[in-house]
Amino acid sequence: MAAHDKVVTVYISSVPGSQAILKNTRSAIQILASRGYKVEEKDVASDEASKTFMIENSGKRVTPQIFVHGAYKGVGSLWVLFD
């Protein structure tokens, strides 16, 4: 499957806990987009259903979290997409 065929969902928070989290989130989205991935953002700060899905499927509350076609790939772990 070509990179542009993959939909990558990045769970973000519009109210991040720190500048480092905000920077990591922006970097993750920028890198994915520059590699041709279709990026869908889900804001866990304003969407309770997305927050619940993220936590139930990853066991983690920290953002950014990356999912590919609904499968959890990691917390900002972009390298797992390029295996």
Biotite code that builds the C-alpha atoms (Angstrom):
import biotite.structure as struc

atoms = struc.array([
    struc.Atom([0.000, 0.000, 0.000], chain_id="A", res_id=1, res_name="MET", atom_name="CA", element="C"),
    struc.Atom([1.429, 3.371, -0.953], chain_id="A", res_id=2, res_name="ALA", atom_name="CA", element="C"),
    struc.Atom([1.860, 5.972, 1.762], chain_id="A", res_id=3, res_name="ALA", atom_name="CA", element="C"),
    struc.Atom([-0.868, 8.162, 0.299], chain_id="A", res_id=4, res_name="HIS", atom_name="CA", element="C"),
    struc.Atom([-3.340, 5.260, 0.516], chain_id="A", res_id=5, res_name="ASP", atom_name="CA", element="C"),
    struc.Atom([-3.012, 5.106, 4.297], chain_id="A", res_id=6, res_name="LYS", atom_name="CA", element="C"),
    struc.Atom([-5.239, 7.164, 6.518], chain_id="A", res_id=7, res_name="VAL", atom_name="CA", element="C"),
    struc.Atom([-3.382, 8.094, 9.673], chain_id="A", res_id=8, res_name="VAL", atom_name="CA", element="C"),
    struc.Atom([-5.440, 9.349, 12.585], chain_id="A", res_id=9, res_name="THR", atom_name="CA", element="C"),
    struc.Atom([-3.576, 11.530, 15.044], chain_id="A", res_id=10, res_name="VAL", atom_name="CA", element="C"),
    struc.Atom([-5.285, 12.037, 18.381], chain_id="A", res_id=11, res_name="TYR", atom_name="CA", element="C"),
    struc.Atom([-4.386, 15.500, 19.592], chain_id="A", res_id=12, res_name="ILE", atom_name="CA", element="C"),
    struc.Atom([-5.355, 17.905, 22.350], chain_id="A", res_id=13, res_name="SER", atom_name="CA", element="C"),
    struc.Atom([-6.225, 21.483, 21.497], chain_id="A", res_id=14, res_name="SER", atom_name="CA", element="C"),
    struc.Atom([-5.286, 22.180, 25.123], chain_id="A", res_id=15, res_name="VAL", atom_name="CA", element="C"),
    struc.Atom([-1.879, 20.474, 25.436], chain_id="A", res_id=16, res_name="PRO", atom_name="CA", element="C"),
    struc.Atom([-0.205, 20.204, 28.822], chain_id="A", res_id=17, res_name="GLY", atom_name="CA", element="C"),
    struc.Atom([3.029, 21.797, 27.663], chain_id="A", res_id=18, res_name="SER", atom_name="CA", element="C"),
    struc.Atom([4.786, 23.508, 24.787], chain_id="A", res_id=19, res_name="GLN", atom_name="CA", element="C"),
    struc.Atom([6.772, 20.292, 24.204], chain_id="A", res_id=20, res_name="ALA", atom_name="CA", element="C"),
    struc.Atom([3.563, 18.324, 23.615], chain_id="A", res_id=21, res_name="ILE", atom_name="CA", element="C"),
    struc.Atom([2.299, 21.010, 21.240], chain_id="A", res_id=22, res_name="LEU", atom_name="CA", element="C"),
    struc.Atom([5.603, 20.942, 19.348], chain_id="A", res_id=23, res_name="LYS", atom_name="CA", element="C"),
    struc.Atom([5.582, 17.116, 19.135], chain_id="A", res_id=24, res_name="ASN", atom_name="CA", element="C"),
    struc.Atom([2.011, 17.161, 17.854], chain_id="A", res_id=25, res_name="THR", atom_name="CA", element="C"),
    struc.Atom([2.732, 19.730, 15.147], chain_id="A", res_id=26, res_name="ARG", atom_name="CA", element="C"),
    struc.Atom([5.905, 17.885, 14.117], chain_id="A", res_id=27, res_name="SER", atom_name="CA", element="C"),
    struc.Atom([4.128, 14.526, 13.871], chain_id="A", res_id=28, res_name="ALA", atom_name="CA", element="C"),
    struc.Atom([1.374, 15.948, 11.669], chain_id="A", res_id=29, res_name="ILE", atom_name="CA", element="C"),
    struc.Atom([3.844, 17.832, 9.485], chain_id="A", res_id=30, res_name="GLN", atom_name="CA", element="C"),
    struc.Atom([6.063, 14.787, 8.951], chain_id="A", res_id=31, res_name="ILE", atom_name="CA", element="C"),
    struc.Atom([3.117, 12.554, 8.083], chain_id="A", res_id=32, res_name="LEU", atom_name="CA", element="C"),
    struc.Atom([1.688, 15.070, 5.623], chain_id="A", res_id=33, res_name="ALA", atom_name="CA", element="C"),
    struc.Atom([5.075, 15.643, 3.997], chain_id="A", res_id=34, res_name="SER", atom_name="CA", element="C"),
    struc.Atom([5.375, 11.898, 3.390], chain_id="A", res_id=35, res_name="ARG", atom_name="CA", element="C"),
    struc.Atom([2.038, 11.797, 1.607], chain_id="A", res_id=36, res_name="GLY", atom_name="CA", element="C"),
    struc.Atom([-0.144, 10.368, 4.360], chain_id="A", res_id=37, res_name="TYR", atom_name="CA", element="C"),
    struc.Atom([-3.720, 11.525, 4.661], chain_id="A", res_id=38, res_name="LYS", atom_name="CA", element="C"),
    struc.Atom([-3.870, 12.871, 8.223], chain_id="A", res_id=39, res_name="VAL", atom_name="CA", element="C"),
    struc.Atom([-7.116, 12.953, 10.154], chain_id="A", res_id=40, res_name="GLU", atom_name="CA", element="C"),
    struc.Atom([-6.956, 14.817, 13.467], chain_id="A", res_id=41, res_name="GLU", atom_name="CA", element="C"),
    struc.Atom([-9.175, 13.948, 16.424], chain_id="A", res_id=42, res_name="LYS", atom_name="CA", element="C"),
    struc.Atom([-9.235, 16.451, 19.283], chain_id="A", res_id=43, res_name="ASP", atom_name="CA", element="C"),
    struc.Atom([-9.630, 14.614, 22.589], chain_id="A", res_id=44, res_name="VAL", atom_name="CA", element="C"),
    struc.Atom([-10.098, 17.904, 24.460], chain_id="A", res_id=45, res_name="ALA", atom_name="CA", element="C"),
    struc.Atom([-13.390, 18.612, 22.679], chain_id="A", res_id=46, res_name="SER", atom_name="CA", element="C"),
    struc.Atom([-14.554, 15.155, 21.571], chain_id="A", res_id=47, res_name="ASP", atom_name="CA", element="C"),
    struc.Atom([-15.325, 12.751, 24.410], chain_id="A", res_id=48, res_name="GLU", atom_name="CA", element="C"),
    struc.Atom([-15.967, 9.814, 22.042], chain_id="A", res_id=49, res_name="ALA", atom_name="CA", element="C"),
    struc.Atom([-12.517, 10.235, 20.479], chain_id="A", res_id=50, res_name="SER", atom_name="CA", element="C"),
    struc.Atom([-10.918, 10.479, 23.911], chain_id="A", res_id=51, res_name="LYS", atom_name="CA", element="C"),
    struc.Atom([-12.663, 7.293, 25.036], chain_id="A", res_id=52, res_name="THR", atom_name="CA", element="C"),
    struc.Atom([-11.644, 5.427, 21.873], chain_id="A", res_id=53, res_name="PHE", atom_name="CA", element="C"),
    struc.Atom([-8.017, 6.557, 22.213], chain_id="A", res_id=54, res_name="MET", atom_name="CA", element="C"),
    struc.Atom([-7.726, 5.499, 25.847], chain_id="A", res_id=55, res_name="ILE", atom_name="CA", element="C"),
    struc.Atom([-9.545, 2.191, 25.386], chain_id="A", res_id=56, res_name="GLU", atom_name="CA", element="C"),
    struc.Atom([-7.399, 1.222, 22.395], chain_id="A", res_id=57, res_name="ASN", atom_name="CA", element="C"),
    struc.Atom([-4.015, 2.417, 23.629], chain_id="A", res_id=58, res_name="SER", atom_name="CA", element="C"),
    struc.Atom([-4.288, 2.391, 27.394], chain_id="A", res_id=59, res_name="GLY", atom_name="CA", element="C"),
    struc.Atom([-2.690, 5.843, 27.391], chain_id="A", res_id=60, res_name="LYS", atom_name="CA", element="C"),
    struc.Atom([-3.933, 9.385, 27.898], chain_id="A", res_id=61, res_name="ARG", atom_name="CA", element="C"),
    struc.Atom([-0.979, 11.338, 26.472], chain_id="A", res_id=62, res_name="VAL", atom_name="CA", element="C"),
    struc.Atom([-1.069, 12.961, 23.020], chain_id="A", res_id=63, res_name="THR", atom_name="CA", element="C"),
    struc.Atom([-0.227, 12.863, 20.200], chain_id="A", res_id=64, res_name="PRO", atom_name="CA", element="C"),
    struc.Atom([-1.227, 9.270, 19.563], chain_id="A", res_id=65, res_name="GLN", atom_name="CA", element="C"),
    struc.Atom([-1.051, 7.674, 16.147], chain_id="A", res_id=66, res_name="ILE", atom_name="CA", element="C"),
    struc.Atom([-3.482, 5.127, 14.723], chain_id="A", res_id=67, res_name="PHE", atom_name="CA", element="C"),
    struc.Atom([-3.480, 3.621, 11.226], chain_id="A", res_id=68, res_name="VAL", atom_name="CA", element="C"),
    struc.Atom([-6.861, 2.326, 10.059], chain_id="A", res_id=69, res_name="HIS", atom_name="CA", element="C"),
    struc.Atom([-7.962, 2.147, 13.693], chain_id="A", res_id=70, res_name="GLY", atom_name="CA", element="C"),
    struc.Atom([-4.900, 0.227, 14.896], chain_id="A", res_id=71, res_name="ALA", atom_name="CA", element="C"),
    struc.Atom([-2.807, 1.865, 17.618], chain_id="A", res_id=72, res_name="TYR", atom_name="CA", element="C"),
    struc.Atom([0.768, 2.534, 16.478], chain_id="A", res_id=73, res_name="LYS", atom_name="CA", element="C"),
    struc.Atom([2.215, 4.547, 19.324], chain_id="A", res_id=74, res_name="GLY", atom_name="CA", element="C"),
    struc.Atom([2.566, 7.848, 21.109], chain_id="A", res_id=75, res_name="VAL", atom_name="CA", element="C"),
    struc.Atom([4.224, 10.048, 18.524], chain_id="A", res_id=76, res_name="GLY", atom_name="CA", element="C"),
    struc.Atom([6.060, 6.969, 17.204], chain_id="A", res_id=77, res_name="SER", atom_name="CA", element="C"),
    struc.Atom([6.300, 7.875, 13.550], chain_id="A", res_id=78, res_name="LEU", atom_name="CA", element="C"),
    struc.Atom([8.895, 5.204, 12.825], chain_id="A", res_id=79, res_name="TRP", atom_name="CA", element="C"),
    struc.Atom([6.299, 2.430, 13.093], chain_id="A", res_id=80, res_name="VAL", atom_name="CA", element="C"),
    struc.Atom([4.655, 3.713, 9.917], chain_id="A", res_id=81, res_name="LEU", atom_name="CA", element="C"),
    struc.Atom([7.747, 3.232, 7.845], chain_id="A", res_id=82, res_name="PHE", atom_name="CA", element="C"),
    struc.Atom([8.486, -0.453, 8.623], chain_id="A", res_id=83, res_name="ASP", atom_name="CA", element="C"),
])
